[in-house]
Amino acid sequence: VNHNASQSLKVERLYLPGQELLGHLPDELTLLSDLTHLLLPHNSIQGTLPPAYGDSSKFPLVALDLRDNMIIGTLADGFFANSQTLEKLNLGVNMLVGRLPSSIFTTQSLQSLNLTHNNLTDEVPVEISYLASLTSLDLSYNLWRGEVPTELGVLSRLEHLIVGGYRGITGQLPTEIGKLTRLRLLDISNTKMRGKLPAEIGNLLRLQSLDVSNSEMTEQVPSEYGLLSNLQFLNMAQNKLAGSIPTTLGLLTELVDLRLNGNNLIGPIPTEFGLLTDLEVLHMQANELNGDNWGRARLDDQPDGFAVESQQFQWHIANIFRPARGLESCVIPCQFHCRSDPNRRLFNPDIGAVHDGL
């Protein structure tokens, strides 16, 4: 609330998270002509969005955050027709249905779009590629079907991309994703996508979190992923990946959490994994990993904190992870729950959130 020289009050920001607000959104809020940030997440607001909320000539919103409410229905075709100021829109965790209105793709000012956990249908819209200013896009956990559009590769400003969470998404992960060189988070998990993981993802040198788990990816893990030097979280679990684990993954020295379990991987765990000194979580169970002449070392050769359930793995694993002084507790075979600094936080941005900090 600003107090200007004429002593009149100007309401520019309304932030009421988790206040147990009930009822419908009133049209009268549009009478607050100076309001730019309407932030009402984690309440029980019901009904549909008033059409006036999308008209910047009447209601010049910059940020609209209604996530985790009970908003229902479809977004009207013309809802965003006159929205020229909106930069951040978060309607995640509501009960929206149907298709996205075509007018949303004309909102060139939009930088952050979060529609996660609704019941939106049809294919992932190709027209999202028209939103050239987007830095954060979360379309996960809807009822999309079809393939991830290759056109997403033109969104060169994207830093966070989350698409998935529904088995209706099929096809292959487009190689054009490798053009999004500003990405820090990429999550296309829990789908029926199949085929080879694109080696082009190795071009995303700013990437800190990559999740392609619970899908149907096949063939080998690309060795190019060893170029992702800023990666902290890597989850490729529950796919159909085959072949050996690339030794280049040992170059990912920022890794805190690595999950390769539930695939068809073969061969030994690379000795290069001993370079992963920040590793706290390692899941590799349910593969076909093996090695030669393991289990010949004495038990007292193991680093402190190793709990070994398989004599076959104890010597091999103990010597690989001897440099990883942060490891305090590991359970083997092929599944590790490792803990080092309990205060360390994984990269986990609040995707698309609009609040006082944005």
C-alpha positions in Angstrom: 0.0 0.0 0.0 1.5 3.3 -1.1 0.6 6.7 0.5 1.0 9.5 -2.1 1.3 13.2 -1.6 -2.5 13.7 -1.8 -3.0 11.4 1.2 -5.0 8.9 -0.9 -4.2 5.2 -0.5 -3.1 3.1 -3.5 -3.3 -0.7 -3.2 -0.7 -2.2 -5.4 -0.2 -5.7 -3.9 -2.6 -8.0 -2.1 -0.9 -11.1 -0.6 -3.1 -13.4 1.5 -1.7 -16.9 1.5 -3.3 -19.7 3.5 -6.0 -17.5 5.1 -8.9 -19.9 4.6 -10.6 -17.6 2.2 -13.9 -18.9 0.9 -16.3 -18.0 -1.8 -15.9 -16.6 -5.3 -13.5 -14.0 -6.6 -15.4 -10.7 -6.6 -15.6 -8.5 -9.7 -15.2 -5.5 -7.3 -11.5 -6.2 -6.9 -11.0 -4.7 -10.4 -12.0 -1.4 -8.9 -8.5 -1.4 -7.3 -7.1 0.2 -10.4 -3.5 0.3 -9.0 -3.5 -3.4 -8.0 -0.7 -5.2 -9.9 -0.1 -8.2 -7.7 -3.1 -10.4 -6.7 -1.6 -13.3 -4.6 -4.1 -15.6 -2.9 -2.5 -19.0 -2.8 -3.5 -21.9 -0.5 -7.1 -20.9 0.2 -10.5 -22.4 -0.7 -11.6 -19.9 -3.3 -14.2 -21.4 -5.6 -15.9 -20.8 -8.9 -14.6 -19.6 -12.2 -12.2 -16.8 -13.0 -14.0 -13.5 -13.7 -13.4 -12.4 -17.3 -12.3 -8.9 -16.1 -9.3 -10.4 -14.4 -7.7 -11.0 -17.8 -8.3 -7.5 -19.2 -5.3 -5.3 -18.4 -7.2 -2.2 -19.6 -9.5 -2.7 -16.6 -7.3 -4.7 -14.2 -3.5 -4.2 -15.1 -2.2 -7.2 -13.2 1.4 -8.1 -13.4 1.2 -11.2 -11.2 -1.8 -13.5 -10.5 -1.3 -16.4 -8.1 -4.3 -18.5 -7.3 -2.5 -21.8 -6.8 -4.0 -24.4 -4.5 -7.6 -23.2 -4.5 -10.8 -24.7 -5.9 -11.0 -22.8 -9.2 -13.2 -24.7 -11.7 -14.3 -24.7 -15.3 -12.6 -23.7 -18.5 -10.7 -20.5 -19.2 -12.9 -18.5 -21.6 -11.5 -18.1 -25.1 -11.1 -14.4 -24.8 -9.9 -14.4 -21.2 -6.4 -13.1 -22.1 -7.4 -11.2 -25.2 -6.5 -7.8 -23.6 -3.8 -9.0 -21.2 -0.7 -6.9 -22.0 0.8 -6.6 -18.5 0.6 -10.1 -17.0 4.1 -11.5 -16.3 3.4 -14.3 -13.8 0.4 -16.6 -13.8 0.0 -19.5 -11.3 -3.2 -21.5 -11.5 -1.6 -24.7 -10.3 -3.5 -27.2 -8.1 -7.0 -26.3 -9.0 -9.8 -28.0 -11.0 -9.5 -26.3 -14.4 -10.7 -28.4 -17.4 -10.7 -28.3 -21.1 -8.3 -26.7 -23.5 -6.2 -23.6 -23.0 -7.7 -20.6 -24.6 -5.9 -19.3 -27.7 -5.8 -15.8 -26.2 -3.2 -16.9 -23.7 -0.7 -17.4 -26.4 -0.9 -13.7 -27.3 0.3 -12.6 -23.8 3.8 -11.7 -24.9 4.6 -10.2 -21.4 4.2 -13.6 -19.7 7.3 -14.9 -18.1 6.1 -17.6 -15.7 3.2 -20.0 -16.4 2.2 -22.7 -13.9 -0.8 -24.9 -14.6 0.3 -28.0 -12.8 -2.2 -30.4 -11.2 -5.4 -29.5 -13.1 -7.5 -31.5 -15.6 -6.5 -29.7 -18.8 -6.9 -31.8 -21.9 -5.9 -32.1 -25.6 -2.3 -32.1 -26.8 0.4 -29.9 -25.2 -0.2 -26.7 -27.3 2.4 -26.0 -29.9 1.4 -22.3 -29.6 3.1 -22.1 -26.2 6.2 -21.5 -28.3 4.7 -18.0 -29.1 5.4 -16.9 -25.5 8.9 -15.8 -26.2 9.4 -14.2 -22.8 8.8 -17.4 -20.8 11.5 -18.3 -18.2 9.4 -20.8 -16.2 6.8 -23.3 -17.6 5.1 -26.0 -15.6 2.4 -28.0 -17.4 2.8 -31.2 -15.4 0.0 -33.5 -14.0 -2.8 -32.7 -16.4 -4.5 -34.9 -18.9 -2.4 -34.0 -21.9 -2.0 -36.6 -24.7 0.4 -36.9 -27.6 4.0 -35.7 -27.9 6.0 -32.9 -26.4 6.2 -30.4 -29.2 9.5 -29.8 -30.8 8.6 -26.1 -31.0 9.4 -25.7 -27.2 13.0 -25.5 -28.4 12.6 -21.9 -29.5 11.8 -20.7 -25.9 15.4 -19.6 -25.5 14.8 -17.8 -22.2 13.4 -20.9 -20.3 15.1 -21.7 -17.1 12.6 -24.2 -15.7 10.6 -26.6 -17.8 8.3 -29.3 -16.3 6.1 -31.3 -18.7 4.9 -34.7 -17.7 3.1 -36.4 -14.9 0.6 -38.2 -17.2 0.9 -41.4 -19.1 -0.9 -39.9 -22.1 2.3 -38.1 -23.1 4.0 -40.3 -25.7 6.6 -40.1 -28.4 10.3 -39.2 -28.0 11.9 -36.5 -26.1 12.7 -33.9 -28.8 16.3 -33.1 -29.5 15.4 -29.5 -29.7 15.4 -29.4 -25.9 19.1 -29.2 -26.2 18.7 -25.6 -27.5 17.4 -24.3 -24.2 20.8 -23.4 -22.9 19.5 -21.4 -20.0 17.7 -24.3 -18.4 18.4 -25.0 -14.8 15.6 -27.5 -14.2 14.2 -30.0 -16.7 11.5 -32.5 -15.5 9.8 -34.7 -18.1 9.0 -37.6 -15.8 6.1 -40.0 -15.4 5.1 -40.3 -19.0 5.0 -43.0 -21.7 7.8 -41.4 -23.7 10.1 -43.8 -25.3 13.2 -44.1 -27.3 16.7 -42.8 -26.8 17.6 -40.0 -24.4 18.8 -37.0 -26.5 22.6 -36.5 -26.3 21.8 -32.8 -27.0 20.8 -32.5 -23.3 24.5 -32.5 -22.7 24.5 -28.9 -24.1 22.5 -27.6 -21.1 25.6 -26.6 -19.1 23.6 -24.6 -16.6 21.3 -27.5 -15.7 21.1 -28.3 -12.0 18.2 -30.8 -11.9 17.3 -33.4 -14.6 14.4 -35.9 -14.1 13.3 -38.3 -16.8 12.2 -41.0 -14.5 9.2 -43.4 -14.7 9.0 -43.5 -18.5 10.0 -45.9 -21.2 13.4 -44.5 -22.3 15.6 -47.1 -24.0 19.2 -47.6 -25.1 22.3 -46.2 -23.3 22.7 -43.2 -21.1 24.5 -40.7 -23.3 28.1 -40.1 -22.3 27.5 -36.4 -23.1 25.6 -36.0 -19.8 29.0 -36.0 -18.2 29.3 -32.4 -19.5 26.6 -31.2 -17.1 29.1 -29.9 -14.5 26.5 -28.0 -12.5 24.1 -30.9 -12.1 23.0 -31.7 -8.5 20.0 -34.0 -9.1 19.8 -36.7 -11.8 16.9 -39.1 -11.9 16.6 -41.6 -14.7 15.0 -44.4 -12.6 12.3 -46.8 -13.8 13.0 -46.7 -17.5 14.3 -49.3 -19.9 17.9 -48.0 -20.2 20.4 -50.5 -21.2 24.2 -50.9 -21.6 26.8 -49.9 -19.2 26.9 -46.8 -17.0 29.0 -44.2 -18.8 32.2 -43.4 -16.8 31.7 -39.7 -17.7 29.0 -39.5 -15.0 31.9 -39.5 -12.6 32.7 -36.0 -13.8 29.5 -34.6 -12.2 31.2 -33.6 -9.0 28.3 -31.4 -7.9 25.9 -34.4 -7.8 24.1 -34.8 -4.5 21.3 -37.2 -5.6 21.7 -39.9 -8.4 19.0 -42.4 -9.2 19.5 -45.1 -11.9 17.4 -47.8 -10.4 14.9 -49.9 -12.2 16.6 -50.2 -15.6 18.5 -52.8 -17.6 22.0 -51.5 -16.9 24.8 -54.0 -16.9 28.5 -54.1 -16.0 30.3 -52.6 -13.1 29.7 -49.4 -11.2 32.4 -47.0 -12.7 35.3 -46.4 -10.4 35.0 -42.8 -11.4 32.0 -42.5 -9.1 34.6 -42.2 -6.4 34.9 -38.6 -7.5 31.3 -37.8 -6.5 32.4 -36.6 -3.1 29.1 -34.6 -2.5 26.9 -37.5 -3.1 24.2 -38.1 -0.5 21.7 -40.4 -2.3 22.5 -43.2 -4.8 19.8 -45.6 -6.0 21.0 -48.3 -8.4 18.9 -51.3 -7.4 17.0 -53.5 -9.9 19.6 -53.5 -12.6 22.1 -56.2 -13.8 25.2 -54.7 -12.4 28.2 -57.0 -11.8 32.0 -57.0 -11.6 35.1 -59.1 -11.5 36.9 -60.4 -8.4 34.7 -58.4 -6.0 34.5 -59.6 -2.4 38.2 -60.4 -2.0 38.9 -57.6 0.4 38.7 -58.0 4.2 35.8 -56.3 6.0 38.1 -54.0 7.8 39.1 -52.4 4.4 35.7 -50.7 4.2 35.2 -47.0 4.9 33.4 -46.3 8.1 29.6 -46.4 7.9 29.2 -49.0 5.2 26.5 -51.6 5.8 27.1 -54.3 3.3 24.4 -56.9 2.5 26.3 -58.6 -0.3 29.8 -60.0 0.0 30.0 -59.7 -3.8 29.8 -55.9 -3.7 31.6 -55.0 -0.5 35.2 -54.6 -1.7 34.4 -53.0 -5.0 31.9 -50.4 -3.6 34.1 -49.7 -0.6 37.1 -48.8 -2.7 35.1 -46.7 -5.2 33.6 -44.5 -2.5 36.6 -44.3 -0.2 37.3 -40.7 -1.4 33.6 -39.7 -0.7 34.2 -38.7 2.9 30.7 -37.3 3.2 29.1 -40.8 3.0 28.1 -42.0 6.4 25.5 -44.7 5.7 25.2 -46.9 2.7 23.1 -50.0 2.1 24.2 -52.4 -0.7 23.6 -54.1 -3.1 22.9 -51.5 -5.6 20.9 -49.2 -3.3 22.4 -46.5 -1.3 20.9 -44.0 1.1 23.8 -41.7 1.9 23.8 -38.8 4.2 26.4 -36.2 4.7 25.5 -32.6 5.7 21.8 -32.7 7.0 21.6 -29.0 6.4 22.5 -29.1 2.7 19.6 -28.4 0.4 19.1 -29.8 -3.1 18.2 -27.5 -5.9 14.4 -27.3 -5.7 13.0 -24.0 -6.9 9.4 -23.1 -6.4 8.4 -23.3 -10.0 6.2 -20.5 -11.2 5.4 -19.2 -7.7 4.5 -15.6 -7.5 4.9 -14.0 -4.2 6.7 -11.1 -2.5 10.0 -12.3 -3.6 9.2 -12.2 -7.3 
